[in-house]
Amino acid sequence: MDNPLIIAAMAQAVVAGGASGVRIEGVRNVEAVRSVLKQPIIGIVKVDLETSPIRITPFLQNIRDLASAGADIIAVDATDRPRPETLEAAKAAGALSMADCSCIDDGNNAARLGADILGSTMAGYTTDMTPEGPDLELVRQLATLGKPLIAEGRYHTPALAVEALKAGADAVVVGTAITRTEVVTGWFFDALKSSEFAR
């Protein structure tokens, strides 16, 4: 599915369904989506590094590339973990910045550094065990910081997305439940296989 033409088509489909914007990984994918959509794009680049646990937009060059590709907002990992470049670098490219947080301390630090938007994206992904559901308590905490807030992370149903708005989020990013068809198919397969009616 990670093909710019497919990603662009999926972006058009979710906007047709009512999405007010999209979060897109990869510079080429951002370029493709920008060519077909006017709606806001949150851009990220995922990089696996041997020297740092930071994966989401770790380098200033990633930020520059995403801005050039047409991203309106650029998200960066805002967790307090060893990083290849300082978090302050995210403000240098001219686009709005989104801080992907794992806890309220991340949010406070990102707000102090001037992040335009806070996100609960990293909640549950910096520990050994990732919970099944979203971290609504973190959404409540981040909502007190006076920044636009996007809830993200394990919002697998419309009901959970509504709960995020109730907790103080301004918007919700829904990823896996829409874009990872192999995972969603697996949910159905596992449920049917474990059913007493399985054949």
C-alpha positions as YAML, in Angstrom:
chain: A
units: angstrom
residues:
- id: 1
  name: MET
  ca: [0.00, 0.00, 0.00]
- id: 2
  name: ASP
  ca: [2.98, 2.33, 0.50]
- id: 3
  name: ASN
  ca: [2.88, 3.70, -3.01]
- id: 4
  name: PRO
  ca: [2.34, 7.42, -3.72]
- id: 5
  name: LEU
  ca: [-0.53, 6.75, -6.14]
- id: 6
  name: ILE
  ca: [-2.31, 4.50, -3.63]
- id: 7
  name: ILE
  ca: [-1.67, 6.90, -0.75]
- id: 8
  name: ALA
  ca: [-3.04, 9.82, -2.79]
- id: 9
  name: ALA
  ca: [-6.16, 7.83, -3.67]
- id: 10
  name: MET
  ca: [-6.68, 6.86, -0.03]
- id: 11
  name: ALA
  ca: [-6.26, 10.51, 1.00]
- id: 12
  name: GLN
  ca: [-8.93, 11.55, -1.49]
- id: 13
  name: ALA
  ca: [-11.21, 8.80, -0.20]
- id: 14
  name: VAL
  ca: [-10.95, 9.84, 3.45]
- id: 15
  name: VAL
  ca: [-11.58, 13.49, 2.56]
- id: 16
  name: ALA
  ca: [-14.62, 12.38, 0.57]
- id: 17
  name: GLY
  ca: [-15.74, 10.62, 3.73]
- id: 18
  name: GLY
  ca: [-15.46, 13.79, 5.79]
- id: 19
  name: ALA
  ca: [-11.84, 14.03, 6.97]
- id: 20
  name: SER
  ca: [-10.70, 17.65, 7.25]
- id: 21
  name: GLY
  ca: [-7.03, 16.79, 6.76]
- id: 22
  name: VAL
  ca: [-4.59, 13.91, 6.51]
- id: 23
  name: ARG
  ca: [-1.39, 12.74, 8.18]
- id: 24
  name: ILE
  ca: [1.01, 11.37, 5.56]
- id: 25
  name: GLU
  ca: [4.35, 9.56, 5.97]
- id: 26
  name: GLY
  ca: [7.10, 10.07, 3.42]
- id: 27
  name: VAL
  ca: [8.17, 12.96, 1.22]
- id: 28
  name: ARG
  ca: [7.05, 11.35, -2.06]
- id: 29
  name: ASN
  ca: [3.70, 10.48, -0.53]
- id: 30
  name: VAL
  ca: [3.24, 14.06, 0.69]
- id: 31
  name: GLU
  ca: [4.03, 15.34, -2.81]
- id: 32
  name: ALA
  ca: [1.47, 12.97, -4.34]
- id: 33
  name: VAL
  ca: [-1.24, 13.91, -1.84]
- id: 34
  name: ARG
  ca: [-0.53, 17.62, -2.22]
- id: 35
  name: SER
  ca: [-1.10, 17.29, -5.97]
- id: 36
  name: VAL
  ca: [-4.68, 16.07, -5.42]
- id: 37
  name: LEU
  ca: [-5.80, 17.70, -2.15]
- id: 38
  name: LYS
  ca: [-6.13, 21.25, -0.85]
- id: 39
  name: GLN
  ca: [-6.86, 20.08, 2.71]
- id: 40
  name: PRO
  ca: [-4.16, 20.37, 5.39]
- id: 41
  name: ILE
  ca: [-1.42, 17.75, 5.37]
- id: 42
  name: ILE
  ca: [0.48, 16.73, 8.49]
- id: 43
  name: GLY
  ca: [3.75, 15.38, 7.15]
- id: 44
  name: ILE
  ca: [6.15, 12.98, 8.82]
- id: 45
  name: VAL
  ca: [9.14, 10.88, 7.86]
- id: 46
  name: LYS
  ca: [9.86, 7.65, 9.73]
- id: 47
  name: VAL
  ca: [13.53, 6.72, 10.04]
- id: 48
  name: ASP
  ca: [14.93, 3.70, 11.90]
- id: 49
  name: LEU
  ca: [18.19, 4.72, 13.56]
- id: 50
  name: GLU
  ca: [20.75, 2.57, 15.36]
- id: 51
  name: THR
  ca: [21.85, 5.50, 17.53]
- id: 52
  name: SER
  ca: [18.47, 6.84, 18.65]
- id: 53
  name: PRO
  ca: [14.96, 5.54, 19.42]
- id: 54
  name: ILE
  ca: [13.50, 8.61, 17.68]
- id: 55
  name: ARG
  ca: [11.69, 7.54, 14.47]
- id: 56
  name: ILE
  ca: [9.32, 10.37, 13.60]
- id: 57
  name: THR
  ca: [11.01, 13.16, 11.61]
- id: 58
  name: PRO
  ca: [14.35, 13.02, 13.45]
- id: 59
  name: PHE
  ca: [16.38, 15.37, 11.22]
- id: 60
  name: LEU
  ca: [16.10, 18.99, 10.16]
- id: 61
  name: GLN
  ca: [16.55, 17.88, 6.54]
- id: 62
  name: ASN
  ca: [13.41, 15.72, 6.90]
- id: 63
  name: ILE
  ca: [11.55, 18.84, 8.01]
- id: 64
  name: ARG
  ca: [12.84, 20.89, 5.09]
- id: 65
  name: ASP
  ca: [11.96, 18.13, 2.63]
- id: 66
  name: LEU
  ca: [8.42, 17.77, 3.99]
- id: 67
  name: ALA
  ca: [7.86, 21.52, 3.86]
- id: 68
  name: SER
  ca: [9.09, 21.60, 0.25]
- id: 69
  name: ALA
  ca: [6.80, 18.68, -0.62]
- id: 70
  name: GLY
  ca: [3.78, 20.63, 0.55]
- id: 71
  name: ALA
  ca: [3.17, 19.65, 4.18]
- id: 72
  name: ASP
  ca: [1.28, 22.35, 6.08]
- id: 73
  name: ILE
  ca: [2.13, 20.87, 9.47]
- id: 74
  name: ILE
  ca: [5.23, 18.83, 10.29]
- id: 75
  name: ALA
  ca: [5.10, 16.39, 13.18]
- id: 76
  name: VAL
  ca: [8.16, 15.43, 15.20]
- id: 77
  name: ASP
  ca: [8.77, 13.04, 18.07]
- id: 78
  name: ALA
  ca: [8.69, 15.27, 21.15]
- id: 79
  name: THR
  ca: [9.58, 12.61, 23.73]
- id: 80
  name: ASP
  ca: [12.43, 13.09, 26.16]
- id: 81
  name: ARG
  ca: [14.71, 10.47, 24.61]
- id: 82
  name: PRO
  ca: [18.16, 10.71, 23.01]
- id: 83
  name: ARG
  ca: [17.74, 12.36, 19.62]
- id: 84
  name: PRO
  ca: [20.05, 12.99, 16.67]
- id: 85
  name: GLU
  ca: [19.14, 16.71, 16.50]
- id: 86
  name: THR
  ca: [17.54, 19.13, 18.94]
- id: 87
  name: LEU
  ca: [13.78, 19.55, 19.07]
- id: 88
  name: GLU
  ca: [14.17, 23.28, 18.50]
- id: 89
  name: ALA
  ca: [15.18, 22.52, 14.90]
- id: 90
  name: ALA
  ca: [11.58, 21.69, 14.03]
- id: 91
  name: LYS
  ca: [10.60, 25.37, 13.97]
- id: 92
  name: ALA
  ca: [13.19, 26.26, 11.34]
- id: 93
  name: ALA
  ca: [11.37, 25.23, 8.15]
- id: 94
  name: GLY
  ca: [8.45, 27.66, 8.25]
- id: 95
  name: ALA
  ca: [5.59, 25.14, 8.45]
- id: 96
  name: LEU
  ca: [3.48, 24.68, 11.56]
- id: 97
  name: SER
  ca: [4.95, 22.20, 14.03]
- id: 98
  name: MET
  ca: [3.19, 19.32, 15.77]
- id: 99
  name: ALA
  ca: [4.78, 17.75, 18.84]
- id: 100
  name: ASP
  ca: [4.09, 14.01, 19.15]
- id: 101
  name: CYS
  ca: [4.00, 13.52, 22.93]
- id: 102
  name: SER
  ca: [4.03, 10.50, 25.22]
- id: 103
  name: CYS
  ca: [3.27, 12.27, 28.52]
- id: 104
  name: ILE
  ca: [2.39, 15.65, 29.98]
- id: 105
  name: ASP
  ca: [6.06, 16.50, 30.52]
- id: 106
  name: ASP
  ca: [6.63, 16.14, 26.78]
- id: 107
  name: GLY
  ca: [3.72, 18.47, 26.19]
- id: 108
  name: ASN
  ca: [4.99, 21.08, 28.63]
- id: 109
  name: ASN
  ca: [8.45, 21.01, 27.06]
- id: 110
  name: ALA
  ca: [7.08, 21.21, 23.52]
- id: 111
  name: ALA
  ca: [4.81, 24.11, 24.43]
- id: 112
  name: ARG
  ca: [7.78, 25.91, 26.01]
- id: 113
  name: LEU
  ca: [9.76, 25.42, 22.80]
- id: 114
  name: GLY
  ca: [6.93, 26.90, 20.75]
- id: 115
  name: ALA
  ca: [5.19, 23.89, 19.21]
- id: 116
  name: ASP
  ca: [2.07, 25.01, 17.37]
- id: 117
  name: ILE
  ca: [0.09, 21.81, 17.97]
- id: 118
  name: LEU
  ca: [0.35, 19.05, 20.56]
- id: 119
  name: GLY
  ca: [-0.47, 15.41, 19.85]
- id: 120
  name: SER
  ca: [-0.88, 12.35, 22.05]
- id: 121
  name: THR
  ca: [0.71, 10.26, 19.29]
- id: 122
  name: MET
  ca: [3.48, 8.65, 21.32]
- id: 123
  name: ALA
  ca: [1.38, 7.63, 24.35]
- id: 124
  name: GLY
  ca: [2.05, 3.97, 25.03]
- id: 125
  name: TYR
  ca: [4.87, 3.68, 22.50]
- id: 126
  name: THR
  ca: [7.84, 4.56, 24.71]
- id: 127
  name: THR
  ca: [7.32, 1.72, 27.20]
- id: 128
  name: ASP
  ca: [7.71, -2.04, 27.03]
- id: 129
  name: MET
  ca: [3.96, -2.69, 26.85]
- id: 130
  name: THR
  ca: [1.61, -0.80, 24.56]
- id: 131
  name: PRO
  ca: [-1.98, -0.72, 25.83]
- id: 132
  name: GLU
  ca: [-4.83, -1.78, 23.58]
- id: 133
  name: GLY
  ca: [-6.77, 1.46, 23.83]
- id: 134
  name: PRO
  ca: [-5.93, 5.16, 23.52]
- id: 135
  name: ASP
  ca: [-4.59, 7.27, 26.39]
- id: 136
  name: LEU
  ca: [-7.56, 9.52, 27.07]
- id: 137
  name: GLU
  ca: [-6.05, 10.71, 30.35]
- id: 138
  name: LEU
  ca: [-3.08, 12.15, 28.49]
- id: 139
  name: VAL
  ca: [-5.50, 13.93, 26.14]
- id: 140
  name: ARG
  ca: [-7.17, 15.49, 29.20]
- id: 141
  name: GLN
  ca: [-3.81, 16.60, 30.56]
- id: 142
  name: LEU
  ca: [-2.53, 18.02, 27.27]
- id: 143
  name: ALA
  ca: [-5.81, 19.90, 26.80]
- id: 144
  name: THR
  ca: [-4.91, 22.06, 29.80]
- id: 145
  name: LEU
  ca: [-1.83, 23.51, 28.08]
- id: 146
  name: GLY
  ca: [-3.70, 25.94, 25.84]
- id: 147
  name: LYS
  ca: [-2.44, 24.60, 22.50]
- id: 148
  name: PRO
  ca: [-4.44, 23.03, 19.68]
- id: 149
  name: LEU
  ca: [-4.55, 19.32, 20.47]
- id: 150
  name: ILE
  ca: [-4.76, 16.32, 18.17]
- id: 151
  name: ALA
  ca: [-5.49, 12.94, 19.73]
- id: 152
  name: GLU
  ca: [-3.72, 10.04, 18.08]
- id: 153
  name: GLY
  ca: [-2.84, 6.48, 18.91]
- id: 154
  name: ARG
  ca: [-5.14, 3.43, 18.86]
- id: 155
  name: TYR
  ca: [-8.40, 5.20, 17.99]
- id: 156
  name: HIS
  ca: [-9.87, 2.13, 16.32]
- id: 157
  name: THR
  ca: [-13.57, 3.00, 16.52]
- id: 158
  name: PRO
  ca: [-15.74, 6.08, 16.00]
- id: 159
  name: ALA
  ca: [-16.82, 5.85, 19.65]
- id: 160
  name: LEU
  ca: [-13.21, 6.20, 20.82]
- id: 161
  name: ALA
  ca: [-12.73, 9.23, 18.56]
- id: 162
  name: VAL
  ca: [-15.78, 10.87, 20.16]
- id: 163
  name: GLU
  ca: [-14.28, 10.15, 23.59]
- id: 164
  name: ALA
  ca: [-11.13, 12.01, 22.53]
- id: 165
  name: LEU
  ca: [-13.18, 15.10, 21.69]
- id: 166
  name: LYS
  ca: [-14.95, 14.81, 25.06]
- id: 167
  name: ALA
  ca: [-11.52, 14.69, 26.72]
- id: 168
  name: GLY
  ca: [-10.50, 17.97, 25.09]
- id: 169
  name: ALA
  ca: [-8.98, 17.11, 21.71]
- id: 170
  name: ASP
  ca: [-9.65, 19.45, 18.80]
- id: 171
  name: ALA
  ca: [-9.21, 16.67, 16.23]
- id: 172
  name: VAL
  ca: [-8.41, 12.97, 16.03]
- id: 173
  name: VAL
  ca: [-5.97, 11.17, 13.75]
- id: 174
  name: VAL
  ca: [-7.25, 7.73, 12.81]
- id: 175
  name: GLY
  ca: [-4.52, 5.63, 11.27]
- id: 176
  name: THR
  ca: [-4.56, 1.85, 11.43]
- id: 177
  name: ALA
  ca: [-8.35, 1.50, 11.39]
- id: 178
  name: ILE
  ca: [-8.47, 3.25, 8.02]
- id: 179
  name: THR
  ca: [-5.15, 2.76, 6.29]
- id: 180
  name: ARG
  ca: [-3.80, -0.63, 7.38]
- id: 181
  name: THR
  ca: [-6.19, -3.01, 5.73]
- id: 182
  name: GLU
  ca: [-4.10, -6.04, 6.65]
- id: 183
  name: VAL
  ca: [-4.45, -5.20, 10.36]
- id: 184
  name: VAL
  ca: [-8.18, -4.53, 10.17]
- id: 185
  name: THR
  ca: [-8.69, -7.76, 8.24]
- id: 186
  name: GLY
  ca: [-6.76, -9.51, 10.99]
- id: 187
  name: TRP
  ca: [-9.15, -8.14, 13.61]
- id: 188
  name: PHE
  ca: [-12.07, -9.70, 11.76]
- id: 189
  name: PHE
  ca: [-10.19, -12.93, 11.04]
- id: 190
  name: ASP
  ca: [-9.16, -13.41, 14.67]
- id: 191
  name: ALA
  ca: [-12.66, -12.69, 15.94]
- id: 192
  name: LEU
  ca: [-14.24, -15.13, 13.52]
- id: 193
  name: LYS
  ca: [-11.61, -17.81, 14.08]
- id: 194
  name: SER
  ca: [-12.08, -17.68, 17.86]
- id: 195
  name: SER
  ca: [-15.87, -17.68, 17.62]
- id: 196
  name: GLU
  ca: [-17.82, -20.71, 18.72]
- id: 197
  name: PHE
  ca: [-19.36, -20.63, 15.27]
- id: 198
  name: ALA
  ca: [-16.02, -20.91, 13.45]
- id: 199
  name: ARG
  ca: [-15.87, -23.57, 10.75]
...
